[in-house]
Amino acid sequence: MATYSATIENQARAASSTELSILNPAGSGKALKLVDILIGTAGTTVVASRMSLKRIDGDSDGTGTSVIPANFLLGGDASIAQVKKNHSGAPTYLADDPVLVIAYKDTELIRWVAIRNLEEIILEPGQGVGFVNGAGTTNLSMTVIWEE
């Protein structure tokens, strides 16, 4: 199993904007498991923020700038995931509640780590997730780590 990451650095954000999306393309033949999320901001005042992880409806991952995932194994295979940032057109999300909501303050660094075989967020082929900023306006840095 290979491990990959995608990072956004010092990205401007607005409430209800999709900061990052990860899509496991239909026909990929394997699942992705999100195992680690790290969020930090450049805030100097204490402002309540939250990041919601929402499921994308099929392959409608919106319009954004492509991000090339990094492989933790030097020289390893490329990731099957399609990753985007700076969305000008948001993905189409399923109507259900977010899979995960991470609350934090703009002066904090937050890390969510899945408990093995219990909390991993699994994306089967044709499934994806978007990280939606619910509040806070200071620039954001975030890294998401997954396994394939």
Residue frames relative to the residue before (quaternion, step in Angstrom):
aa qw qx qy qz dx dy dz
M 1.0000 0.0000 0.0000 0.0000 0.00 0.00 0.00
A 0.2594 -0.7768 0.5602 0.1243 3.58 -0.85 1.02
T 0.2721 -0.7527 0.5820 0.1442 3.56 -1.20 0.63
Y 0.0718 -0.8025 0.5918 -0.0241 3.56 -0.94 1.01
S 0.1096 -0.7789 0.6099 0.0962 3.55 -1.30 0.29
A 0.1238 -0.7356 0.6573 0.1074 3.51 -1.36 0.40
T 0.1024 -0.8150 0.5704 0.0018 3.55 -0.94 0.94
I 0.1045 -0.7143 0.6834 0.1087 3.51 -1.25 0.64
E 0.1445 -0.8136 0.5613 0.0467 3.56 -0.96 0.87
N 0.8666 -0.0499 0.0079 0.4964 3.53 -0.94 1.02
Q 0.2674 0.7859 -0.5056 0.2350 3.57 0.98 0.90
A 0.4446 -0.6653 0.5289 0.2827 3.58 -0.91 0.92
R 0.0646 -0.8176 0.5721 0.0122 3.58 -1.01 0.71
A 0.1615 -0.7451 0.6387 0.1044 3.50 -1.33 0.40
A 0.6373 -0.5339 0.3810 0.4046 3.58 -1.15 0.55
S 0.8450 0.1549 -0.1684 0.4833 3.54 -1.13 0.87
S 0.4987 0.6379 -0.4518 0.3744 3.60 1.10 0.50
T 0.4371 -0.6602 0.5390 0.2873 3.57 -1.17 0.62
E 0.2688 -0.7981 0.5249 0.1239 3.55 -0.57 1.18
L 0.7871 -0.0436 0.0919 0.6084 3.56 1.03 -0.85
S 0.0495 -0.7814 0.6199 0.0518 3.58 -1.09 0.66
I 0.1234 -0.7638 0.6312 0.0540 3.53 -1.17 0.73
L 0.0425 -0.8041 0.5922 -0.0298 3.56 -0.75 1.12
N 0.2383 -0.7200 0.6345 0.1489 3.54 -1.01 0.92
P 0.3634 -0.7812 0.4555 0.2242 3.62 -0.23 1.22
A 0.5559 -0.5721 0.4834 0.3605 3.55 -1.16 0.67
G 0.7854 0.3087 -0.2311 0.4841 3.57 -0.97 0.79
S 0.4417 0.7096 -0.4570 0.3043 3.62 1.22 0.07
G 0.3760 -0.7749 0.4409 0.2525 3.56 1.16 -0.53
K 0.7881 0.1912 -0.1623 0.5621 3.60 1.19 0.08
A 0.4963 -0.6628 0.4872 0.2777 3.53 -1.28 0.49
L 0.2930 -0.6885 0.6271 0.2167 3.53 -1.35 0.40
K 0.1368 -0.7735 0.6127 0.0867 3.57 -1.09 0.72
L 0.2655 -0.7452 0.5912 0.1574 3.58 -0.61 1.15
V 0.0641 -0.8509 0.5210 -0.0202 3.56 -0.65 1.12
D 0.8136 0.1125 -0.0238 0.5700 3.62 1.15 -0.40
I 0.0061 -0.7806 0.6245 -0.0263 3.59 -0.95 0.93
L 0.0566 -0.7867 0.6148 -0.0066 3.56 -0.86 1.03
I 0.0287 -0.8087 0.5863 -0.0388 3.59 -0.74 1.11
G 0.0970 0.7819 -0.6118 0.0707 3.56 -0.97 0.89
T 0.1653 -0.7837 0.5907 0.0980 3.57 -1.14 0.55
A 0.4850 -0.6484 0.5065 0.2963 3.52 -1.34 0.24
G 0.3116 0.7981 -0.4691 0.2141 3.57 1.22 0.40
T 0.2041 -0.7670 0.5955 0.1246 3.54 -1.17 0.66
T 0.6991 0.3529 -0.2671 0.5616 3.58 1.26 -0.12
V 0.5075 -0.6555 0.4698 0.3035 3.55 -1.12 0.68
V 0.1137 0.7693 -0.6114 0.1467 3.55 -0.40 1.33
A 0.4346 -0.6953 0.5058 0.2679 3.58 -0.83 0.99
S 0.0169 -0.7888 0.6134 -0.0337 3.57 -0.91 0.98
R 0.0376 -0.7787 0.6225 0.0685 3.54 -1.32 0.16
M 0.1851 -0.7434 0.6337 0.1070 3.52 -1.23 0.63
S 0.1494 -0.7942 0.5862 0.0575 3.57 -0.72 1.11
L 0.2518 -0.7396 0.6098 0.1331 3.53 -0.99 0.93
K 0.0153 -0.8284 0.5571 -0.0553 3.58 -0.40 1.29
R 0.4755 -0.6693 0.4966 0.2817 3.57 -1.12 0.72
I 0.3649 -0.7179 0.5586 0.1987 3.55 -1.01 0.94
D 0.4404 -0.6880 0.5218 0.2459 3.55 -1.07 0.86
G 0.8306 -0.1129 0.0328 0.5443 3.60 -0.29 1.27
D 0.7507 -0.3781 0.2830 0.4619 3.57 -0.98 -0.85
S 0.4353 0.7064 -0.4540 0.3246 3.60 1.22 0.37
D 0.0854 0.8550 -0.5015 0.1010 3.56 0.48 1.27
G 0.5975 -0.6297 0.3465 0.3556 3.57 1.18 0.47
T 0.5282 -0.6024 0.5008 0.3277 3.52 -1.39 -0.20
G 0.2653 0.7578 -0.5590 0.2072 3.54 -0.78 1.03
T 0.6291 -0.5162 0.4236 0.3979 3.53 -1.38 -0.05
S 0.4408 -0.7036 0.4912 0.2633 3.58 -0.81 0.98
V 0.1662 -0.7462 0.6386 0.0884 3.53 -1.17 0.77
I 0.2909 -0.7434 0.5731 0.1850 3.59 -0.87 0.91
P 0.3800 -0.7426 0.5008 0.2310 3.60 -0.53 1.15
A 0.3739 -0.7065 0.5591 0.2201 3.55 -1.15 0.71
N 0.3033 -0.7286 0.5866 0.1817 3.56 -1.00 0.87
F 0.4505 -0.6976 0.4841 0.2759 3.59 -0.85 0.91
L 0.6730 0.4329 -0.2820 0.5292 3.58 1.24 -0.43
L 0.4078 -0.7264 0.5004 0.2358 3.57 -0.49 1.20
G 0.8230 0.1724 -0.1575 0.5178 3.58 -0.73 1.06
G 0.4551 0.6976 -0.4400 0.3356 3.58 1.28 0.14
D 0.7035 -0.4626 0.3397 0.4192 3.55 -1.34 0.17
A 0.5510 -0.5891 0.4774 0.3485 3.55 -1.25 0.49
S 0.5526 -0.6064 0.4636 0.3348 3.55 -1.20 0.56
I 0.4546 -0.6610 0.5208 0.2918 3.56 -1.20 0.53
A 0.5503 0.6582 -0.3766 0.3494 3.59 1.24 -0.44
Q 0.2643 -0.7011 0.6377 0.1787 3.54 -1.24 0.66
V 0.0409 -0.8211 0.5678 -0.0409 3.57 -0.49 1.23
K 0.0310 -0.7981 0.6016 -0.0074 3.57 -1.02 0.89
K 0.1048 -0.7534 0.6449 0.0740 3.54 -1.31 0.53
N 0.7923 0.3122 -0.2197 0.4759 3.59 -1.33 0.01
H 0.0679 0.8457 -0.5246 0.0707 3.58 0.83 0.96
S 0.1911 -0.7507 0.6218 0.1149 3.56 -0.90 0.98
G 0.7393 0.1709 -0.1352 0.6371 3.55 1.33 -0.32
A 0.3772 -0.7662 0.4762 0.2094 3.57 -0.50 1.20
P 0.5641 -0.5626 0.4713 0.3784 3.57 -1.21 0.46
T 0.4553 -0.6144 0.5483 0.3385 3.56 -1.30 0.25
Y 0.1870 -0.8136 0.5463 0.0688 3.56 -0.58 1.18
L 0.5346 -0.5801 0.5017 0.3549 3.53 -1.25 0.52
A 0.5646 -0.6511 0.4036 0.3072 3.57 -1.12 0.66
D 0.5478 0.6343 -0.4120 0.3575 3.61 1.17 -0.25
D 0.6901 -0.4750 0.3489 0.4199 3.55 -1.32 0.17
P 0.6385 -0.5171 0.3868 0.4187 3.61 -1.19 0.39
V 0.5431 -0.6038 0.4777 0.3351 3.56 -1.19 0.59
L 0.7913 -0.0239 0.0838 0.6052 3.55 1.02 -0.87
V 0.0796 -0.7591 0.6437 0.0556 3.57 -1.10 0.77
I 0.1270 -0.7814 0.6093 0.0438 3.55 -0.77 1.09
A 0.1450 -0.7885 0.5954 0.0526 3.57 -0.62 1.18
Y 0.1190 0.7832 -0.5992 0.1156 3.56 -1.01 0.84
K 0.4214 -0.6540 0.5480 0.3072 3.57 -1.33 0.00
D 0.6156 -0.6135 0.3651 0.3337 3.57 -1.09 0.75
T 0.6580 0.4779 -0.3256 0.4823 3.60 1.22 -0.09
E 0.6345 0.5676 -0.3026 0.4287 3.59 1.30 -0.05
L 0.2886 -0.6666 0.6481 0.2288 3.48 -1.42 0.27
I 0.0951 -0.8191 0.5657 -0.0016 3.58 -0.67 1.12
R 0.0413 -0.7822 0.6213 0.0199 3.54 -1.06 0.81
W 0.1076 -0.7534 0.6471 0.0468 3.55 -1.00 0.98
V 0.0283 -0.7874 0.6155 -0.0220 3.57 -0.77 1.07
A 0.4078 -0.7261 0.5042 0.2287 3.56 -0.78 1.06
I 0.4034 -0.6467 0.5842 0.2788 3.54 -1.15 0.69
R 0.5430 -0.6591 0.4155 0.3132 3.60 -0.72 1.11
N 0.8688 0.0648 -0.0981 0.4809 3.53 -1.07 0.97
L 0.6860 0.4392 -0.2985 0.4975 3.60 1.19 0.39
E 0.8348 0.1845 -0.0567 0.5155 3.59 0.75 -1.05
E 0.4056 0.7178 -0.4896 0.2836 3.60 1.19 -0.01
I 0.3112 -0.7276 0.5813 0.1892 3.57 -0.99 0.85
I 0.1768 -0.8266 0.5322 0.0471 3.56 -0.39 1.30
L 0.1133 -0.7647 0.6327 0.0452 3.54 -0.97 0.98
E 0.2377 -0.7634 0.5894 0.1154 3.55 -0.47 1.22
P 0.6818 -0.4507 0.3426 0.4633 3.63 -1.20 0.22
G 0.7882 0.2703 -0.2348 0.5005 3.56 -0.91 0.98
Q 0.6538 0.4733 -0.3211 0.4955 3.60 1.27 0.16
G 0.0051 -0.7989 0.6014 -0.0054 3.55 -1.20 0.55
V 0.2250 -0.7465 0.6056 0.1595 3.53 -1.37 0.11
G 0.1814 -0.7497 0.6242 0.1244 3.51 -1.29 0.50
F 0.3154 -0.7169 0.5907 0.1940 3.54 -1.13 0.73
V 0.0818 -0.8302 0.5509 -0.0224 3.56 -0.37 1.31
N 0.3588 -0.7308 0.5504 0.1851 3.54 -0.80 1.13
G 0.2280 -0.8103 0.5285 0.1105 3.57 -0.63 1.12
A 0.7913 -0.0301 0.0516 0.6085 3.58 1.14 -0.49
G 0.6458 0.5125 -0.3852 0.4146 3.54 -1.27 0.21
T 0.1403 -0.8271 0.5428 0.0403 3.56 -0.98 0.81
T 0.5129 0.6308 -0.4507 0.3686 3.62 1.16 -0.07
N 0.6477 -0.5340 0.3653 0.4025 3.58 -1.16 0.52
L 0.2773 -0.7911 0.5399 0.0761 3.51 -1.10 0.88
S 0.0721 -0.7294 0.6757 0.0788 3.52 -1.23 0.66
M 0.0565 0.8063 -0.5824 0.0871 3.56 -0.94 0.88
T 0.0815 -0.7568 0.6460 0.0577 3.55 -1.15 0.72
V 0.1078 -0.7615 0.6376 0.0447 3.54 -1.04 0.91
I 0.1376 -0.7914 0.5939 0.0445 3.57 -0.91 0.99
W 0.0337 0.7979 -0.6003 0.0439 3.56 -0.97 0.91
E 0.3315 -0.7114 0.5842 0.2065 3.51 -1.38 0.31
E 0.1573 -0.7617 0.6210 0.0971 3.54 -1.19 0.62
